[in-house]
Amino acid sequence: MAQLSRNEPKSCEKMRQAESASREEYLKKVTIGDLKPLHSTITLVEFDPLWPKLFDREADRIRSLIGSRVLRLEHVGSTSVPGLCAKPIIDILLTVADSSDEASYAPALEAAGYVLRIREPDWFEHRVFKGPDTDINLHVFSEGTSEAERMLRFRDWLRTNEADREKYAQVKRELARQVWDNVQNYADAKTAVVSEVMGRAVTAE
């Protein structure tokens, strides 16, 4: 039994390394262009009242580019929650009729300087564009996708529930102090607290 106890941490570490390597391969597969390593801590800043204004500017531009193909355009993520610390990157949710049909929306966005960086056919046909000037993540999903609804529910709950907003912020700050190979690993590490908070949000409905 003592021998098992000594070996267990090594076994767990090997599992974490294997999971990290697997995640790295997946990120390389879905990333368009080079996958930029981080090898650093995460920079979080306090809520900036400018963030909603930056979203509004992006939303106006996106609507002007693809018009009626926009079915929903929402400010999501931590920069959309007043009082919550965040990476200074504006997350935007765009839903269209079919996110896999890139020809129906991507050319117009790309002509204006948006760059497609992530394509995930096996995960809700998710796409991510970076912006031409403001640092954004433009997440594209098909209308009605459960992940899009989850993002909105999580945002709305954090906007109205101070206790969970503070709990989420505390976990984010603790994780941000660690060194991460890439930003996605930091995001994945928040899964437990996100699931916990989402559980309360769903129960409260």
Phi and psi in degrees as a GROMACS rama.xvg file:
@    title "Ramachandran Plot"
@    xaxis  label "Phi"
@    yaxis  label "Psi"
@TYPE xy
-62.044  -38.5822  ALA-2
-62.9012  -40.0765  GLN-3
-62.8133  -40.1683  LEU-4
-62.5372  -39.1755  SER-5
-70.4557  -34.2156  ARG-6
-81.0673  -23.1905  ASN-7
-58.9824  -45.9823  GLU-8
-59.1463  -38.4434  PRO-9
-64.2248  -40.4173  LYS-10
-63.41  -43.5649  SER-11
-63.6027  -39.7628  CYS-12
-65.0988  -40.5244  GLU-13
-62.8514  -38.8065  LYS-14
-63.9399  -42.7599  MET-15
-64.0448  -40.1894  ARG-16
-64.7619  -40.6055  GLN-17
-65.5758  -42.303  ALA-18
-64.2736  -40.3967  GLU-19
-64.0671  -41.9409  SER-20
-65.5222  -40.3409  ALA-21
-63.6569  -42.6577  SER-22
-63.7018  -39.3719  ARG-23
-61.6274  -42.5132  GLU-24
-64.1671  -40.0321  GLU-25
-63.8849  -44.5138  TYR-26
-61.3986  -39.6267  LEU-27
-63.5434  -36.1999  LYS-28
-67.4924  -40.6452  LYS-29
-95.3618  -10.2151  VAL-30
-84.9986  133.676  THR-31
-96.7161  119.479  ILE-32
93.6819  -169.439  GLY-33
-73.1727  140.988  ASP-34
-87.4007  111.446  LEU-35
-84.5667  120.108  LYS-36
-71.9021  155.67  PRO-37
-104.944  -58.9453  LEU-38
50.3114  46.891  HIS-39
-157.055  177.008  SER-40
-78.8049  173.788  THR-41
-103.231  133.815  ILE-42
-89.959  116.954  THR-43
-111.57  142.542  LEU-44
-128.152  161.537  VAL-45
-71.5399  159.15  GLU-46
-54.2341  134.003  PHE-47
-113.113  120.829  ASP-48
-59.6771  -13.9498  PRO-49
-72.539  -24.3518  LEU-50
-58.6981  -47.6365  TRP-51
-60.0909  -32.8954  PRO-52
-69.8316  -37.6316  LYS-53
-64.6497  -38.9959  LEU-54
-61.5067  -46.755  PHE-55
-57.1253  -40.7284  ASP-56
-64.4142  -44.2479  ARG-57
-64.8597  -41.5116  GLU-58
-61.2085  -43.2973  ALA-59
-61.5292  -41.4626  ASP-60
-67.876  -43.4331  ARG-61
-63.2044  -42.9096  ILE-62
-62.9376  -37.2262  ARG-63
-68.0497  -24.8253  SER-64
-86.4233  -41.1624  LEU-65
-121.115  2.13543  ILE-66
50.4388  -124.899  GLY-67
-68.3084  -10.0949  SER-68
-71.565  -15.2858  ARG-69
-76.7907  114.129  VAL-70
-95.4934  -31.3866  LEU-71
-154.645  140.398  ARG-72
-140.734  113.116  LEU-73
-134.493  146.742  GLU-74
-83.0774  120.343  HIS-75
-128.682  -177.279  VAL-76
77.1794  -178.943  GLY-77
-65.8164  -28.8828  SER-78
-71.0237  -7.34262  THR-79
-96.6383  2.26895  SER-80
-115.734  102.746  VAL-81
-54.058  133.723  PRO-82
90.9513  -3.1458  GLY-83
-106.143  133.181  LEU-84
-68.8751  156.144  CYS-85
-161.854  159.671  ALA-86
-69.6096  137.807  LYS-87
-76.0036  59.8527  PRO-88
-129.668  126.585  ILE-89
-82.9337  116.829  ILE-90
-90.9629  129.868  ASP-91
-126.181  134.311  ILE-92
-102.627  121.31  LEU-93
-117.928  123.845  LEU-94
-110.936  138.857  THR-95
-129.212  176.076  VAL-96
-61.3289  -42.3603  ALA-97
-150.25  104.162  ASP-98
-67.13  -20.9552  SER-99
-73.7644  -18.2382  SER-100
-86.3393  71.6965  ASP-101
-60.3215  -30.7165  GLU-102
-61.1334  -21.214  ALA-103
-83.2056  -13.7594  SER-104
-143.466  -30.3455  TYR-105
-64.4144  -44.2977  ALA-106
-56.9726  -40.4796  PRO-107
-66.6357  -39.4064  ALA-108
-67.3151  -44.3399  LEU-109
-66.3377  -33.3476  GLU-110
-64.3774  -24.2671  ALA-111
-95.504  4.40123  ALA-112
105.126  -0.974372  GLY-113
-74.4343  142.093  TYR-114
-121.15  123.432  VAL-115
-73.2654  121.25  LEU-116
-116.223  -26.0208  ARG-117
-131.244  134.133  ILE-118
-133.126  114.773  ARG-119
-121.946  81.6074  GLU-120
-59.7267  -31.7589  PRO-121
-90.3458  0.945687  ASP-122
-127.518  82.0529  TRP-123
59.1078  21.871  PHE-124
52.5298  42.8903  GLU-125
-73.4019  137.217  HIS-126
-127.574  147.917  ARG-127
-131.514  127.668  VAL-128
-111.177  145.931  PHE-129
-96.8172  152.393  LYS-130
-84.717  165.86  GLY-131
-75.575  -21.4815  PRO-132
-141.377  -64.9859  ASP-133
-65.3803  142.774  THR-134
-75.7343  106.612  ASP-135
-133.689  161.1  ILE-136
-119.588  109.532  ASN-137
-94.7552  105.035  LEU-138
-90.137  124.053  HIS-139
-111.973  126.123  VAL-140
-132.817  162.059  PHE-141
-73.7313  147.096  SER-142
-59.7249  136.193  GLU-143
89.3764  -2.89516  GLY-144
-64.6754  135.685  THR-145
-61.1088  -33.7881  SER-146
-67.2898  -36.2757  GLU-147
-63.975  -42.3885  ALA-148
-65.2043  -36.5876  GLU-149
-63.6701  -42.4636  ARG-150
-59.5623  -41.7886  MET-151
-70.4311  -40.3205  LEU-152
-64.114  -41.5745  ARG-153
-63.9927  -45.2495  PHE-154
-58.9711  -49.9912  ARG-155
-63.5394  -36.4146  ASP-156
-67.7191  -43.7756  TRP-157
-66.8423  -30.4253  LEU-158
-65.8954  -28.2953  ARG-159
-110.529  -13.3811  THR-160
-113.963  101.686  ASN-161
-64.6235  -39.4489  GLU-162
-62.9347  -46.382  ALA-163
-72.1518  -30.3376  ASP-164
-63.4529  -43.2753  ARG-165
-68.5655  -39.3876  GLU-166
-62.5566  -44.911  LYS-167
-63.1033  -42.7006  TYR-168
-62.0692  -41.1835  ALA-169
-61.8209  -45.9041  GLN-170
-64.1433  -41.6902  VAL-171
-59.2658  -44.7224  LYS-172
-64.844  -40.0288  ARG-173
-63.8059  -45.051  GLU-174
-68.4339  -36.6595  LEU-175
-63.49  -23.8493  ALA-176
-76.3493  -13.1459  ARG-177
-82.5689  160.355  GLN-178
-91.1394  128.934  VAL-179
-119.731  142.85  TRP-180
-68.14  -34.6935  ASP-181
-153.77  165.538  ASN-182
-65.7077  -32.686  VAL-183
-63.0307  -35.6615  GLN-184
-63.4079  -37.5491  ASN-185
-63.36  -43.9371  TYR-186
-62.5095  -41.9289  ALA-187
-63.4295  -33.1593  ASP-188
-68.3899  -16.2569  ALA-189
-86.7864  0.273166  LYS-190
-56.1609  -43.2709  THR-191
-62.3882  -47.7801  ALA-192
-70.6837  -34.5419  VAL-193
-63.3046  -43.7269  VAL-194
-63.1303  -40.1866  SER-195
-62.6382  -47.732  GLU-196
-65.2707  -43.0307  VAL-197
-63.0765  -34.0201  MET-198
-59.4825  -42.2704  GLY-199
-70.5458  -36.0905  ARG-200
-64.8488  -42.8419  ALA-201
-67.3274  -41.9717  VAL-202
-62.8081  -33.9231  THR-203
-75.6155  -13.85  ALA-204
